[in-house]
Amino acid sequence: MLTIRISVAWTIAVVSLGALGFAVLLGQPFAAKAQESKRFQYMIVEVLPDTQNMQTKLNEFGASGWELVAVSMGSMTEPRLVFKK
């Protein structure tokens, strides 16, 4: 009875390891695709410092697929909006 239990345990272990090895072999091409580098475009736009103008520019570029990633103060009077696509 003990021999049958050990045999069943070994059979389960061998089948499990075989299935795991098969899954690893099939999964290799997918891992290579996941490592492809993404390419981004960046755009820097200077705007007038009033809220309405900034909101208009944000909506305009957002509708075109640009994402705001940073705001810096260029000459301390005109904010620079940095977009990424």
N, C-alpha and C positions, 0 to 999 in steps of 0.2 A: 504494500500500500504506500509506504514511504517512497519507494522507487518510482511509482507512478506519479506521485506529486512532484518529485524532483524533475522527472521527464517533462511533465506539463509545464513546469516553471521554466525549464530551459527552452522548450519550444516557444513559449510566449516571449521570452527574452530575445531569442534569435529572430523571430518574426518581427518584433518591435524594432530591433536594431536594423534589420533589413529595410523596413518601411521608412525609417528615419534616414538611412543612407540614400535611398531612392529619392526621397523628398529633397535632400540636400543637393543631389545631382541635378534634379529638375529645377531647383531654385536658383542656380548659378546665373543663368542669363538675365533673370529679373534683377539680381543684385547689381549687375553691371549697368543696367539702365538707370537705376536709382542714383548712381554716382555721377551722372552727367551734370556739368556745370550750367547754371542758368545765366543768361545774359540780360543785363538791364540797361535801360537808357535813363539818363538823368537830364533834368532841365532846371535851370535857375532863373527865377523871374523876380525882378524888382518891382514892387508895387507901392502905391501911395499909402501912407500910414493910417488912412481912415478905415473904419470897420466895413463900411459898405463896399468899398473898392476891393478890399481883401476877400470878402465873402464872394463877390462876383468872380474874381479870378479863381478862387478855390473851386467854385461850382463849375466854372468853365473847363478847367483842366481835369477835374474829377469826372465830368461827363465824357471826356476824351480818353479815359482809362489811366490817367496819371494819379499817383498816390503821393500825398504830401508826406515827406519823411523828415524834414527839418525846416526851421525858421531861424535865420540869422539876421542880425542888424548890420547891413552893409556900411553905410556912412552914418549910422546912428539916426538917420532921419527916414530912410527908405528900407523897409524890411525886405529880405530876400527869401523867397519861398523856394524850397528845394523839393522837386518832384521826382518820382521814380516810376518807370513803366516796365 
